[in-house]
Amino acid sequence: EVKLVESGGGPVQAGGSLKLSCLASGYPTKWAYCHGWFRQRPGYEREEIADINNAQQTKYSDSVRGRFTISKDYVKDIVYLQMNNLKPEDTAMYYCAARRCRESTYRIWGQGTQVTVSA
């Protein structure tokens, strides 16, 4: 069973940085999985903000491009989200997710970690 556990969230002032981690375990074939970071802001639907495939190619939403960086350590099986220049509108619950790279649907989710950015 694949499990994802996020950590690294917390309070931060605007302009600051946080690095989220997502520890993955239980992969039958870890190279077959791609990963993404999602967030759900108060009053908004959940949105995908970053994606990394098994060739380390990345994609970002317009709202975070240039400020956030997704990366993956295949030795430690950790997916990171480095968040810089945080804004109050980045306040959200952040989720790590995994999908088989041959599929487009994320089927495996972590429990989430809260990020709160104060002005």
N, C-alpha and C positions, 0 to 999 in steps of 0.2 A: 504494500500500500504506500503510495507516494504521499508524503506530508510536507507541508510548508509552514514555517514558523517565522514570523516577522519580528523585528526588534529595532530599536533605535529612535522611535518616535519620542515626542515630548514637547515642552514649551520652548519657544525661541522668539527672539525679537526680529522684527522686520529688518531685512538686510543680512541676517545671519545665515548659517548653514547647518544642515543635519545630514547624516548618512544613515540610510535605512539598510538593514540587512535582512535577507530571507534565506534561512537555512533549509535546504531541501534534503530529504532522505527517502529511501525506499524505491528509488528508480530501478526498474528492471534493466533498462538501457538508457543511461542518462543522456547520451548524445542524441537521442531521438526526441528530446523535449526542448521546447522553446519557452521563454518566460516573459512575463509582462508585469508592469506595475500599474495599478488602477487606483483611483481615489473617488471618494464620495464626499462631496461638500454638502453642508446643510442646505436643504432646499433644492438640491440638484440630483440628477441621476448619476449613477456610477459612470466614470469615464476612464478610458484607457489613456495613459499618459506616456508610457514608454514600453518598448518591446525589444527583445534581443533574441536572435535566432541561434542555431547551433553553429553558424559560421561567424558569430560575434558581430553580425550586422545589426544595426540599431535603427529604431524609428521613434519619433517623439511627436506628441501633440503640439499644436501651435502655442498652447498656453504655457508650456514648460521648455520648449526648445531653446537652447542657448544657456539655460540655467540649471537644468537637471541632466545627469548622466547615468545611464544604466550600464552595468558591467556584470560579468559573471566569472567567478573563480571556479574552474572545473575540477580543481584538485580538492578544494574545501567544500564544493557543492553549495556555494553561497552566491546569491544574486544581490547586487547592491543597487541602491539608488542614491547617488550623491546629489544633494539639493543645495544650491547656492542662491544667494540674493533672494531669500524667501520673502514673500509678500503676505499680508493678512489674508488675501484671497486664496492662498495655498492651504489654509486651514481645512483639514479634512481627515477622514479615516483613510489610511493608505493600505492597500492590499497587494500582496504578491500572488501571482497566478501562474499556472503551467498548462501547457497544451502539447500534445504530440505535434511535432513540426509539420507533419503531413496534413494536419487538421487546422481549421481556423478558429474553432471554439475552445475557449479555456474551460477546462473541466475540473481543475484542481485549484483550490483556494486556501490561502492562509486565513488566520483569524483577524488580521488587521492590526495596525498600530496607529495611534492618534498623533497627529501633528497639529499644534496650535501656534499660530504666528500672531504675535501682538504688535500693534502699531508703535 
